[in-house]
Amino acid sequence: MRKTGVEIRIDRDRCMGSGNCVFWAPDTFSLDDDGQSAVISNAVADLDKIMLAVQGCPVQAISVMSAGDGLTVQPL
């Protein structure tokens, strides 16, 4: 996946605010005032950490999309 054109989304209806994403990728995620995950930066500094956050989400609320090739990555 290219490092440009990446969009990270959080399904707020699924998010339970576990904070796993913040643990794995603190430069990308934070918890907002409602206790739910929020994307603070779509800049991909470390794609491996972001993918660990995707895989570590207990409710599979995070998706990563690459605009260049239409690829969508979600945990299984």
C-alpha positions, 0 to 999 in steps of 0.5 A, a space after each residue: 500500500 502506498 503511503 500517500 492517499 491513505 484515509 483512516 476511518 472509524 465507525 463510531 457506531 462500533 467504537 467502544 473506546 477501548 484505546 487499543 488504537 491509541 496504544 498502538 498508533 498514538 500519532 494517528 489516534 486519540 480518544 475524544 471527549 465522548 471516550 471514542 477513538 478519533 483520527 488525529 492525523 491521516 499522515 502515515 508515519 508508520 503504516 505497521 503501527 496503524 495496521 496493528 491498531 486496525 488488527 487490535 481493535 476489539 470491535 473492528 471499527 477501524 478501516 484504512 483505505 488507499 485512494 490510489 488503488 481503491 484498496 480497503 483494509 479491515 481486520 478479519 
